[in-house]
């Protein structure tokens, strides 16, 4: 398909629309979503010849594979946040790959050019199905490729006249021929809203697939590409404009670090008494705020590097002297947040929200190291793409860890040591946690075991849908519940 023609592009888009209408309708959604994404990714790879030696060297190829791994959550995980983030990861991979196709190197991606590239790509995907019939050659200098309005208008007029002919003559023939009326009665008894729904999904997905494949194969349409940048360049500020805020932030975080040192290395009771909190309450409050603060400080550092002067070595030296202590204070913030998470789990147990926040904390720590390797060495153009890659890696590692099963194991282990157990929260966890719960049921009290077993058995009686809804986590959960029902007297 590396010699893709407009007819093949449109045909592939329509096939993807038909497959999407079929595969995406599984209830509950499962591997059908992943299969459609796999088909779309395969079409992109073949259209852009990314399996060649040159194509495998492009960062966008590996980002696309990473996005496909994110979308595979629909086939092997059941936790809703993982499914949502996996879908967003796949869409983000398609966006990044499309930006690279538009001759914007991902390894040197910056925010403002990236936003302009994303806007161009989205416009190209929406317009390309109208332009894909035009020859792929570049137009003459100064002339843009025009939308074939005459051809499109001809098809629209022909379609409307065909509908009018069908309605008029169909009604006349039904009125004049009872046999024809009886033959066409089943057609009028169709559930037309269902037909319209299928047609809408097929055309919508086919349009988007055709637009994306056409853009990947032929590039952005001439009516979309711009020689001048979409957004003005980032203004360069004087040293004092960005240095004074960094000094203020350094002093504030230094004060916070001193308070934290007083709490963790002595005087804990005094600090808690001053705050009017117990140790458990202190651990429970402020974790998310610390995680957000660490991320915002890193963003401020990145913004300051973006607006500092590139012409003077003195500005880079000042920036490094202010950034290094800030990175130290951010590290202390993250250590404090991690310690609070440990105290929280010890006193209140683990929830998926806290686990996801901990994953964000791990990602911020990795980005902080990447920031030191790139921005502080005056290689800021490499920072954004590396941070995106680290986000994909963190998400996939989190998916492999299986958050809901992890939460179930931690809380059940606490229950065996005499701590309270939130059975309602445990029963609300997705199918990812069911095998872990079943494995630990014998360690619970008879009352808790009976109540939890009843909830699991009730969940196992729910219909699983056809093969499009198949999901590895739900399959394992059904097997565990089946074994539980067999063992239950």
C-alpha positions in Angstrom: 0.0 0.0 0.0 3.1 2.3 -0.1 1.8 3.1 -3.7 -1.6 4.1 -2.3 -3.9 5.8 -4.8 -6.8 8.1 -3.9 -9.2 5.2 -4.8 -7.4 2.9 -2.4 -7.3 5.5 0.3 -11.1 6.0 0.1 -11.7 2.3 -0.2 -9.6 1.6 2.9 -11.4 4.4 4.8 -14.8 2.9 3.9 -13.6 -0.6 5.0 -12.4 0.9 8.3 -15.8 2.6 8.7 -17.6 -0.7 8.2 -15.3 -2.6 10.6 -15.7 0.2 13.1 -19.5 0.1 13.0 -19.3 -3.7 13.5 -16.4 -4.0 16.1 -17.2 -1.0 18.2 -20.7 -2.0 18.9 -19.8 -4.9 21.3 -21.5 -4.6 24.7 -19.7 -4.1 27.0 -16.9 -2.7 24.8 -13.9 -5.0 24.7 -11.4 -6.3 22.2 -13.4 -5.0 19.3 -12.1 -1.5 20.2 -8.5 -2.7 20.1 -9.1 -4.6 16.8 -10.4 -1.5 15.1 -7.4 0.6 16.4 -5.1 -2.2 15.2 -6.6 -2.1 11.7 -6.3 1.7 11.6 -2.7 1.6 12.8 -1.9 -1.1 10.2 -3.4 1.0 7.5 -1.3 4.0 8.6 1.9 1.9 8.8 1.3 0.5 5.3 0.2 3.8 3.8 3.3 5.7 5.1 5.7 2.8 4.6 6.8 2.9 8.2 8.0 -0.7 8.3 10.9 0.2 6.0 14.4 0.8 7.5 13.9 4.6 7.1 10.4 4.4 8.6 11.6 2.5 11.7 14.0 5.3 12.4 11.2 7.8 12.8 10.1 8.5 16.4 6.5 8.7 15.2 6.6 5.0 14.3 7.4 4.0 17.8 5.0 6.5 19.3 2.3 4.8 17.1 3.2 1.4 18.5 3.1 2.8 22.0 -0.3 4.3 21.4 -1.5 0.9 20.1 -0.2 -0.7 23.3 -2.2 1.8 25.3 -5.3 1.0 23.3 -4.8 -2.7 24.1 -6.2 -1.9 27.5 -9.6 -2.7 26.0 -8.5 -6.3 25.5 -6.8 -7.0 28.8 -7.8 -4.5 31.5 -11.2 -3.5 32.9 -10.5 -0.5 35.1 -12.3 2.5 33.6 -9.5 5.0 34.1 -7.0 2.7 32.3 -9.5 2.4 29.4 -10.0 6.2 29.1 -6.3 7.0 29.4 -5.4 4.2 26.9 -7.8 5.6 24.4 -6.4 9.1 24.9 -2.9 7.7 24.5 -3.8 6.1 21.2 -5.4 9.3 19.9 -2.4 11.3 21.1 -0.1 8.9 19.2 -2.1 9.4 16.0 -1.8 13.1 16.5 2.0 13.0 17.1 2.5 10.7 14.1 0.5 13.0 11.9 2.5 16.0 13.1 5.7 14.2 12.1 4.2 13.4 8.7 3.8 17.2 8.2 7.6 17.5 8.3 7.8 18.6 12.0 10.5 16.5 13.7 9.1 15.1 17.0 12.5 14.9 18.6 12.6 18.7 18.6 8.9 19.3 19.2 8.0 22.6 21.0 4.7 23.6 22.4 3.6 26.4 20.1 4.7 24.8 16.8 3.2 21.6 18.1 -0.2 23.3 18.7 0.0 24.8 15.2 0.8 21.4 13.7 -2.1 19.8 15.6 -4.5 22.5 14.3 -3.2 21.9 10.7 -3.5 18.1 11.1 -7.1 18.3 12.4 -8.1 20.6 9.6 -6.4 18.4 7.0 -8.2 15.3 8.3 -11.5 17.0 8.0 -10.9 18.4 4.5 -8.8 15.7 2.9 -11.7 13.4 1.9 -12.8 16.2 -0.4 -9.3 16.7 -1.8 -8.0 13.1 -1.9 -9.3 12.7 -5.5 -7.0 15.4 -6.7 -3.6 14.4 -8.1 -0.9 14.3 -5.3 1.5 16.4 -7.3 2.4 19.8 -5.8 0.5 22.7 -7.3 2.2 25.5 -9.1 4.0 28.0 -6.9 1.5 30.5 -5.4 -1.5 28.3 -6.1 -3.3 26.1 -3.6 -5.1 22.9 -4.4 -8.8 23.7 -4.8 -11.7 21.8 -3.4 -13.5 20.1 -6.3 -16.8 21.8 -5.6 -18.3 21.0 -9.0 -17.8 17.2 -8.5 -19.0 17.3 -4.9 -22.0 19.3 -5.8 -22.8 16.9 -8.7 -22.9 14.0 -6.3 -25.0 15.8 -3.8 -27.6 16.9 -6.4 -27.7 13.4 -7.9 -28.2 11.9 -4.4 -31.1 14.2 -3.6 -32.8 13.6 -7.0 -32.4 9.9 -6.5 -34.2 10.1 -3.1 -37.0 12.2 -4.7 -37.4 9.7 -7.6 -37.5 6.7 -5.1 -40.1 8.3 -2.9 -42.4 9.6 -5.8 -42.4 6.5 -8.0 -42.2 4.1 -5.2 -45.4 5.6 -3.7 -47.1 5.4 -7.2 -46.1 1.8 -7.8 -47.3 0.8 -4.3 -50.7 2.5 -4.9 -51.1 0.9 -8.3 -49.9 -2.7 -7.6 -51.1 -4.5 -4.5 -48.5 -7.3 -5.1 -45.7 -4.7 -5.3 -47.0 -3.1 -2.1 -47.0 -6.4 -0.3 -43.5 -7.1 -1.5 -42.2 -3.8 -0.2 -44.1 -3.8 3.1 -41.1 -5.4 5.0 -38.9 -2.6 3.8 -41.2 0.0 5.3 -41.2 -2.0 8.6 -37.5 -1.7 9.0 -36.2 0.2 12.0 -34.9 3.1 10.0 -33.4 4.7 13.1 -31.1 1.7 13.4 -30.2 1.9 9.7 -29.5 5.7 10.0 -27.3 5.0 13.1 -25.2 2.4 11.2 -24.8 4.7 8.2 -23.8 7.6 10.4 -21.2 5.6 12.2 -19.8 4.1 9.0 -19.6 7.5 7.2 -18.2 9.3 10.3 -15.4 6.7 11.0 -14.8 6.3 7.2 -14.5 10.0 6.7 -12.0 10.4 9.6 -10.0 7.3 8.5 -9.9 8.5 4.9 -8.9 12.0 6.0 -6.1 10.7 8.2 -4.7 8.2 5.7 -4.9 10.8 2.9 -3.1 13.4 5.0 -0.4 10.8 5.9 0.0 9.8 2.3 -0.3 13.1 0.4 0.5 15.6 3.1 -1.5 18.5 4.3 -3.8 20.1 1.7 -2.6 23.4 0.2 -5.6 25.2 1.6 -4.5 24.2 5.1 -0.7 24.6 5.1 0.7 27.9 6.1 4.1 29.3 5.4 4.0 31.6 8.3 3.6 30.3 11.9 0.1 30.0 13.4 1.2 31.7 16.6 3.7 34.5 17.2 7.1 33.5 18.6 7.6 33.4 22.4 8.8 36.9 23.6 12.2 37.0 25.2 12.2 38.8 28.6 15.0 40.4 30.5 16.8 38.5 33.2 15.0 40.2 36.1 11.6 39.4 34.6 12.0 35.7 35.1 14.7 35.6 37.7 12.8 37.4 40.5 9.9 35.0 40.4 12.3 32.1 40.6 14.0 33.7 43.6 10.6 34.1 45.3 9.7 30.5 44.6 13.1 29.3 45.9 12.5 31.2 49.2 9.0 29.8 49.6 10.0 26.2 49.0 13.0 26.6 51.2 10.7 27.6 54.1 8.5 24.6 53.3 11.5 22.3 53.3 12.5 23.6 56.7 9.1 22.8 58.1 9.2 19.4 56.6 12.6 18.7 58.1 11.3 19.7 61.5 8.4 17.2 61.1 10.4 14.3 59.7 13.6 14.6 61.7 12.3 15.7 65.1 9.5 17.6 66.9 6.8 15.7 65.1 4.4 16.0 68.0 5.0 19.7 68.3 4.3 20.2 64.6 1.1 18.2 64.7 -0.1 20.0 67.8 0.5 23.3 66.1 -1.5 22.2 63.0 -4.2 20.7 65.2 -4.1 17.4 63.4 -3.4 13.8 64.3 -0.7 11.9 62.4 -3.3 10.0 60.3 -5.1 13.3 59.4 -1.8 15.0 58.5 -1.0 12.1 56.2 -4.4 12.2 54.6 -4.4 15.9 53.9 -2.2 17.6 51.4 -0.9 14.7 49.2 -2.6 15.9 46.0 -1.6 19.5 46.7 2.1 18.4 47.0 1.9 16.5 43.8 0.3 19.4 41.9 2.8 21.8 43.4 5.8 19.7 42.2 4.4 19.6 38.7 3.7 23.3 38.6 7.2 24.2 39.8 8.6 22.1 37.0 6.3 23.9 34.6 7.4 27.3 35.9 11.0 26.3 35.4 10.3 25.3 31.8 8.4 28.5 31.1 11.3 30.6 32.5 13.7 28.8 30.2 11.4 29.5 27.2 11.3 33.2 27.8 15.0 33.8 28.8 17.4 35.4 26.4 19.3 32.9 24.1 21.9 35.5 23.1 23.7 36.0 26.5 25.6 33.3 28.4 25.0 35.3 31.6 21.2 34.5 31.4 21.9 30.8 31.1 24.2 30.9 34.1 21.7 32.8 36.3 19.0 30.4 35.2 21.0 27.3 36.2 21.9 28.8 39.6 18.2 29.4 40.3 16.9 26.2 38.8 19.2 23.8 40.6 18.0 24.6 44.1 14.4 24.7 42.9 14.9 21.1 41.6 16.2 20.2 45.1 13.1 21.6 46.8 10.9 19.8 44.3 12.7 16.6 45.2 11.9 17.2 48.9 8.3 17.9 48.0 8.1 14.6 46.2 9.7 12.7 49.1 7.3 14.4 51.5 4.3 13.3 49.3 5.6 9.8 49.1 6.0 9.6 52.9 2.5 10.9 53.3 1.2 8.2 50.9 2.9 5.6 53.1 1.3 6.9 56.2 -2.1 7.2 54.5 -2.0 3.5 53.4 -1.0 2.5 56.9 -4.0 4.3 58.5 -6.7 4.3 55.9 -5.8 1.7 53.3 -5.2 2.2 49.5 -7.5 3.6 46.9 -7.1 3.7 43.2 -7.1 7.5 43.2 -4.1 7.6 45.5 -2.3 5.0 43.4 -2.9 7.0 40.2 -1.6 10.1 42.0 1.5 8.1 43.0 2.0 7.2 39.4 1.9 10.8 38.4 4.5 11.5 41.1 6.8 8.8 39.6 6.3 10.5 36.2 7.2 13.9 37.6 10.3 12.4 39.1 11.3 11.0 35.8 10.6 14.2 34.0 12.6 16.1 36.6 15.6 13.9 35.7 15.0 14.4 32.0 14.7 18.2 32.6 18.2 18.2 34.2 19.6 16.3 31.2 18.1 18.5 28.5 17.0 22.0 29.6 19.8 22.6 32.1 22.3 21.6 29.4 20.7 24.1 27.0 18.9 21.4 24.9 15.4 22.4 25.7 14.1 21.4 22.2 14.4 17.7 23.3 12.5 18.1 26.5 8.8 18.0 25.4 9.0 14.8 23.3 11.0 13.0 26.0 8.4 14.0 28.7 5.6 12.6 26.4 7.5 9.3 26.0 8.0 9.1 29.7 4.2 9.6 30.2 3.5 6.7 27.8 6.1 4.5 29.7 4.6 5.4 33.1 1.1 4.6 31.9 2.1 1.2 30.4 4.0 0.3 33.6 0.9 1.2 35.7 -1.3 -1.0 33.4 1.1 -3.9 33.8 1.0 -3.4 37.6 -2.8 -3.8 37.5 -4.0 -1.0 39.9 -7.3 -2.5 41.0 -5.7 -5.9 41.9 -3.0 -4.0 43.7 -5.5 -2.0 45.8 -7.5 -5.2 46.6 -4.4 -7.1 47.8 -3.1 -4.2 49.9 -6.5 -3.6 51.6 -7.2 -7.4 52.1 -3.7 -7.8 53.6 -4.5 -4.9 56.1 -7.7 -6.6 57.0 -5.9 -9.8 58.0 -3.8 -7.6 60.4 -6.9 -6.3 62.2 -7.6 -3.1 60.3 -11.0 -2.2 59.0 -12.0 -3.2 55.5 -14.3 -1.1 53.2 -16.2 -3.9 51.6 -18.3 -1.6 49.5 -15.2 -0.1 47.9 -13.7 -3.5 47.4 -16.9 -4.8 45.6 -16.9 -1.7 43.3 -13.5 -2.5 41.9 -13.4 -3.7 38.3 -12.9 -7.2 37.0 -9.1 -6.7 37.3 -9.4 -7.1 41.1 -11.8 -10.2 41.2 -9.1 -13.0 41.0 -7.1 -11.2 43.8 -10.2 -10.9 45.9 -11.3 -14.5 45.4 -7.8 -15.7 46.3 -8.0 -13.9 49.7 -11.6 -14.7 50.7 -10.6 -17.5 53.1 -8.6 -15.0 55.2 -11.7 -12.8 55.9 -14.2 -13.2 58.7 -17.2 -15.5 57.9 -19.6 -12.5 57.7 -17.4 -10.5 55.4 -16.6 -13.6 53.3 -20.3 -14.4 52.8 -21.2 -10.8 51.9 -18.4 -10.4 49.4 -18.9 -13.8 47.9 -22.6 -12.9 47.2 -21.6 -9.7 45.4 -19.1 -11.5 43.3 -21.5 -14.3 42.4 -24.1 -11.7 41.4 -21.6 -9.9 39.2 -20.8 -13.3 37.5 -24.4 -13.7 36.5 -24.3 -10.6 34.3 -24.2 -11.3 30.5 -20.8 -11.0 29.0 -21.8 -10.2 25.4 -20.3 -11.7 22.1 -16.7 -12.0 21.0 -16.5 -8.2 20.4 -16.9 -7.7 24.1 -14.3 -10.2 25.1 -11.7 -9.0 27.6 -9.0 -10.9 29.3 -9.7 -9.3 32.7 -13.4 -10.1 32.5 -12.6 -13.6 31.3 -10.3 -14.3 34.3 -12.9 -12.8 36.7 -15.6 -15.0 35.3 -13.3 -18.1 35.7 -12.5 -17.1 39.3 -16.2 -16.5 40.2 -17.1 -19.9 38.5 -14.6 -21.6 40.7 -16.0 -19.8 43.7 -19.5 -20.9 42.9 -18.4 -24.5 42.5 -16.6 -24.5 45.8 -19.4 -22.7 47.6 -21.6 -25.3 49.5 
